[in-house]
Amino acid sequence: MSPIFSLEFPQSLATFDDYAAAQKAVDSLSDAEFPVQNLLIVGTDLRQVERVTGRLTTGRVALAGALSGLWLGVLVGLLIGLFASESGLFQILATSALVGAGFGAVWGLLGYAATRGRRDFSSVRTVVATRYEVLVEHRHLTQAKELLGPIGRPDPFS
């Protein structure tokens, strides 16, 4: 682990149900001029959440691939256009955008066909923590607890 994400002998200062509460505790310590570089906020009890956003159809896959390819084509066209004469820039951009869109649509459809219907939906995934623990360097634990008061006591059930 990177040294920036570790403490020497970390101790639990407090646990919270959401990140905002943990952030508020650290902010209050900062306001009290506590050396906050001796703290870590650690998300625990991680879980993956996947939000289904819609049904995939051949048309949607082709459109998404074409739009992705279009952007790539425009980027390539701009790079080529840097070295071309000014009069041909529009033609280069238009051609590369169309080729990119076509290539993207075909590539997207090939990828969709390769799944053979095993995943006919689109989704967004994220990893979320169900609890947040504020850890403090052991030599600053007493001072941090005094400054936080009741919320500075670790959860006895953690």
HELIX and SHEET records of a PDB file:
HELIX    1   1 PRO A    3  PHE A    5  5                                   3    
HELIX    2   2 TYR A   19  ASP A   31  1                                  13    
HELIX    3   3 VAL A   36  ASN A   38  5                                   3    
HELIX    4   4 THR A   58  GLY A   81  1                                  24    
HELIX    5   5 GLU A   86  GLY A   88  5                                   3    
HELIX    6   6 LEU A   89  ALA A  114  1                                  26    
HELIX    7   7 HIS A  138  HIS A  140  5                                   3    
HELIX    8   8 LEU A  141  LEU A  148  1                                   8    
HELIX    9   9 GLY A  149  GLY A  152  5                                   4    
SHEET    1   A 3 PRO A  10  PHE A  16  0                                        
SHEET    2   A 3 PHE A 121  GLU A 137 -1                                        
SHEET    3   A 3 LEU A  39  ARG A  55 -1                                        
END                                                                             
